[in-house]
Amino acid sequence: MAGTGRAASAQERLQQVTRVVDPELSSLSVVDLRHELLSRLQTVLAADAAMVWLSEDQGARQLVLTDMVGFAGTARLGAGVPVGAEISGMAAAPRDQREPRVLGNGHSRPVGPLAGWEDDFGALLEEPILAGQQLLGVLQVGVASPRCSTAHERYLLQLAADRIAVHTQAEASRTEQTAAVTLARSLQPPQLPARAGVAFAARYVPGHGTVGGDWYDVFPLPSGRIGIVIGDVAGSGLSAATVMGRLRSALRAYALETEDPGAVLDKLDRKATHFETYTMTTVAYAIFDPTRNELRVSLAGHPAPVRALPGEPAALAELAVDPPLGFGLAHHSRQTTVLDVPAGAAVCFYTDGLVERRDSTLDAGEDRLCAAVTAAPAEPVCATVMNTLVGTGPAEDDVALLVLHHHPQTSTDTSNTAETPETSIPRPISAN
């Protein structure tokens, strides 16, 4: 597309590259950056039009015209077209083997991804906009009269497409992260239940500022008992947070059907296996009955909680652990175990981001956690655990923490009328 009729000098080529890679463009919004790049390409390539088509779905099956400068023929902003095989093939090719697709130049035009718009131009260059192997869109530069393009012009087009890809992907990541944070916050309980003899405290910290699929939940049941949940969906970002939201809502619904935690997780496993394909989740679901000093717990691949009894050091509760949710891994009914939680005791539920460290063993992390948990009020225990295991630096992974404290009854409390069990040893019960 050498419109000047002569080859550009080395100095001119350098100036053209500088205009495309200009670092000052990074201060623009992604929309303004795309428009400015198109304007500069139109100038340096002496083109009649420059356009950006972006994918409207993750499968890149459809492209939408989002930006254009100059004459664009019959194309209109917002127009959508299916992606053709040529562009899909270019996107899949190794970077060093990929050349912009050249249409026109007096030759017959193949049927392209934007078939119909090519006829508006005498020559057209197309370059896929890629993030890795993911097709984000297509960059086009066209001229009204047929003419040949140079290797330098095709190089400029590739530079521009790469820059658009980087900024479009960065903007998408920021938007996704904002949505994930908003979703995660909206799904946290607005306030933890309060009733005589029971107190809760909780924390959630995203790993390196990136929200994932960790969550906690506490809710009253129709019987007056309290449902307690902590879980961890594999992955991070909006996709993990979305799955987490669906599982959280489903678990609440199943919790109204039965007060056997194992049966609830059986139902949730079927839901996750069928609807959340290729996603694995660990969950601890418990039901606390303060009138009987009783916590009924079922673990789906999740770490066992830490229990601190009055006058005794805290320890991991010895509970049966069934497979995680998803993939249909459980081949029998999930188990529920009764754990005694007498007045004064505290129970700490958590996700693995609290105890796992790259420079330390899991056992060491669990030992640190047990040393930080005491039979004390929930809020001080929660603060001590976070200060000890997370500190002031960023967490390596998402951390969700939930502490239950069964505090002694006062003279005005009448909710705890049952006798305290004689033993504090966990007792397995059937899943039925």
N, C-alpha and C positions, 0 to 999 in steps of 0.2 A: 504494500500500500504506500509505496514511496511517492507521495504526491508532489514533491518538489522537483522530480525529474532528475535528481542526482543523488549519489550515495552520500549519506550524512557523514561528516568528518568525525574523527575520534572524540574531539571535544564536544561536538553536538550530541553524540550518542551518550557521553557521560552526563551531560546536562539533562538529557531526557530521562535517564535512569534516576538521577537525583530527584527529579520532579515526582517520580512514582514512589520512591522510597523515602521521601521527605519525612523526617521524624516528627516535625511539627504537626503533621496530620493526625498523630496519635491523640492530640488533645481534643479532637472533634468527636462528636457522637458517631456511632457506627453508621447512621443514616447520612449524616453530613459528610463523613469520610467517603462513603461510596459515591456520593454525588460529585464530590471534589475530584476523586480519582477518575471518574468518567469524563469530567470536563477536561482534565489534563491529558487523558488518553486521546480525546477527540482532537486536542490541539497538536500534540506531538506526532500523531499519526495522520494528521490532516484528514480526519474521517468525517463523514456526514452524520454519524450517529454512534452512540455507545450505550449499551444496555446491560443491566444485571437482572437475571432471572433466579429466584431463590426457591428452594424446595419448601412445600407447605406441609410435608409429613416426613417422618423418620425414614421411610422407605424410599424417599426421593422418587416417587412415581409421577409426581405432578410438579411443574415449575410455574411460578407466578412472576410476572413482570413487576418488579418493585422499584426500579430506578431507570431513568433514561435521560439522555441529553441529545439535542440535535434532532434531526429528522428521523422519525421511527416508522415511517410508512403507515401501515394500517394497525401497527401494534399500539395498544393502549395500556396504561398502568392498571394493574389488577387482572390483566388477561392471564388465563391459565392454559397450559399445554402439557401433554404427557411427555415424559422423557423417552427418547428414542435409544435404540441399541448402540448407536455410534458414541454418544456421550457416555453411556454406561460403560462401554468398552474402554474409552479413554480414561475414565476414572479408575478402572481396575488395573490399568497398565502401570508398570514401575515408573517413578517420576522421571528418571533419566532416559526413558524410552518414549515419553509422551510428547507429542507435538500438537500445537493448536490445530483444530480442524479448519481447513481452508475451503471455502465454498465460492463458486464463481470462477473468475479469471478466464472466462470464455469456455470453460468445460461444463459438461452436464453436471447438475447438482444431485447428490444423493438425497434420499428422503431423510431428513435430520430430525432431531428432537423437537425443533421448533418449526416443523414443516408449515409452510404458508408464509412465514415472515421472511424467509430467505429470498423470495421472489421480489421483495421490495428493494433489493440491493444488487449492485453489479458484482460486488465481492464482499465476503463476510468471513471474519475470523471468529472462532469459538474456542474458549478455554474453560474446562470444568473448574469450579471452585470447590476445593476439597479440604476436609479436615481428616488427615490420615487417609483412609480408604472410604470415608463417608462423603457422599456427594451432597454438597450444600446448595449448589446452583451452577449457573453458567454465565460467563462474561462474554459479551458479543461486541465487536466493533465492525461497522459496515460503511461502505462507500457506495455512492449511487452508480458510478461507472466502473466497469471491470478494470482491475489493475492487479499487479502481482505484489505480494508481500515479501519482506526481507526477513532473514533470520533474526535480526535485531528487533524488528517490530514484533515478531512472535515472542521474543524474550521479554519485551516490555509488557506484553499481554499476560505472560505467565507471572511476572513480578506483581502486577496489579491484582491478578486473581488470588495469588497467595496472600497478599496483604488483606484483601477483602475477607478471605477465609479466616485468618487469624482474628480479626476484629469482630466478625460475625459470630464466631464460636465463643469468643470472650464475652460478648454481650449476652449470648444465649446462656452461658454458664452463670453469669451474674443474675439474670432473670430467673433461671431455675433455682439458684441458691436462695434468692429472696422468696420465691414461692415455697420452697422446702421449709425455710425458717418460719414463714407465716403459718404453714400447715401444721408443723410440729408444735408451735406455740398454741395454736387453736385447739389442739387435741389434748393438751395437758389439762388436768382437772383444774377448774377455776379456783376451787378451794378444797382442801382435804376434809373428809368427814370428821365431825367432832361429836363425841358422845361420852357419857360418864365412864371414866376408867380407861379410856383409850385416847392416844394422841399419835399423830403422824407428822413426819417431816420428810421433805424430798428435795432433790437437786437434779438438774439436767445440764450437762455441759457438752456441746458439740466438739468433736475431735478436730483440732487444727482449724476451728471455725466452720467446719463443713457438717451440716446436719445430716444425720443418718437415719437408721430405722429403730433406734432405741426409744423405748417409751415406758412409762409407769402409769398406773391407774388405780384409783381407790373409789369404791362406790358402795352405798348401802343396799342390801338385799331386802326383799319383801319380808323375810323372816326376822329382820332386825340384825342379822349377822352382817359382816363387812367383807366384800370381795376385794382382793388385793392382787394386782397384776404387775409383772415387770417382764419386758420382752426385748428381743433384739432381732430385727430383720437384717439378713445379710445384705451388704452393699451400703451405698451412701447416696446422698442427693435426693432429688425430688422423687425418683422412682421408688427408693426404699421408704421414704416418708409416706408416699401414697399407699403402698402395700401395708405399712404399719397402721395407717388410718383405717383401712378396710378391715384388718384383723381385729383392731381394737373395738370397732363397732360390732363386729360379728360376735366377739367373745362376750360383750355385754349382753347381747341378745340371748346367747346360749346360757348365760349365767342365770337368766330368769326361768329357764326350763328345768334346771336341775341344780342342786347344791352339792353335787359330787364334782370336785375339781377335775378328777381324771376323766369323767364323762364329758365335761365341758371341753377339755382339750382334745378328746377323741373327735368331737364334732368340728372343732376348729381345724384339726388336721385334715379331715375330709374336705373342708372348704378350701384350705390352702393348697392341697394337692391338686384339686380340680381346677380352681380359678386362678391361683397365683403360681403358674407354671414356672419351673426352674428357679424358684425362690425358696430359700431355707430360713426358718425362724426358730429361735429358742424362746421358750416362755416358762415362767413360773406363775402358777395361779393358785391362790390360797384363799380360804374362807376362815375368818376369825370369829369365834363365838366367845365374847368376854364373860358371859355368864357361866361358861364351863371351863374357862382357862384353856381353850382348845383352838389350835390352828390346824386346819386340814389342808395339805399341800400336795400338788402334783407338779412334777418337773418334766418339761419336754426339752431335753438336751440343755437345760439352763443350769448355771451354777447354783449349788445349794445355798440357802441363806445362812447367815451367821446369827447364832442365838446366844444371848448373854443372860444367865440366870443370876439372881441376887446372891452375892457372896462367892461367885464362881467366875473363872476366866471364860471369856467368850470362845466359842468353837463352831466350826461348820456343822450344821445339822446333818445327821446321818439319815439321808432320805434316798429312796429309790429314784433313779433317773431313767426316764424313757427317751426314745429317739426324738430328735427335733421335729417340728412341723414341716410338712411338705414332702413330696416324693413318695408318700405312702410307706414310710419306713417302719411304722409300728405294725407288728403282726399279732398283737393281742391288746386287750383293753388296757388303757393306761392306768397306772397305779396311783392311789391316793393314800397318804400317810398322815396320821394324827400326831401332831407335835404339841407337847404341853408348854403353855406360856403362862406361868403363874404371875400373880401381881408383883410388879417390880421388874419383870423381865423385859428385855428389848430384843427385837428381831430386825436384822438388816438385810434387805433384798438389794441386789445390784446387778449390773451388766458387766461383762468381762473386761470392758475398757478400764474399769476401776483397778483391776489387779494384774492385768497383763502388761508387761514392759519388754522392750526389745533387749535391754541389757540385764534382764533378771528372769528368774524362773517363775512359773505360775505358783508353785508352792511358796516361794518367798513373798509373792504378792498377797496370797491368802493369809500367811502368817502376820503380815503387817496389818491386814484388815482386822483380823481377830484381835490383835493387840490394841486396835483403836476403838473397838466396840465395847461398851460397858453397859451394865444394867442401870441406865440413867435415862432422863427425859429425852424425847426424840430429837428435838432441835439441837441441843448440845452434842449429842452423839453424831448427828448428821454433819455438823460443822467440823467436829474433830476428825471424822473420817475423810472429809474432803481436804482439810488442811494437811493431813498426814499422807494421803495417797495421791492427791492431785497437786496441792500447793498452789502457787500463784502463776505458774507457767501454763502454756497451752496443753490440753490433754492430747495424748497421741491418738486416742480413739474416743468415740462417743462414750459418755458416762451417764448412766441413770442410776440414781440411788434413792431408796425408799426405806425409812426406818419406822417401825412400829414400837410404841412403848405402852405396855399394859401397867399403868400406874396404880398404886394402892387406892382403894376406895376411901372416900371421906364419909363423914357421918351423914351427909346429905345425898350420897350416891346410893341408889336402890337397885341399880341394874344388875349387880353381881350377887345373885342369891344362891347360886349353886355351890356345892362344896368343892374345895380345891382338890384336884386329883392327887393321889398318894405318890405317884411316880412321875418323873420328868423324862422318861425314856420314850422315844417315838414309837407309835403303835401303828403297824400297817392295817388298812381296812380294805374291804373289797371295793371294786370299781362300780359296783351296782348300787 
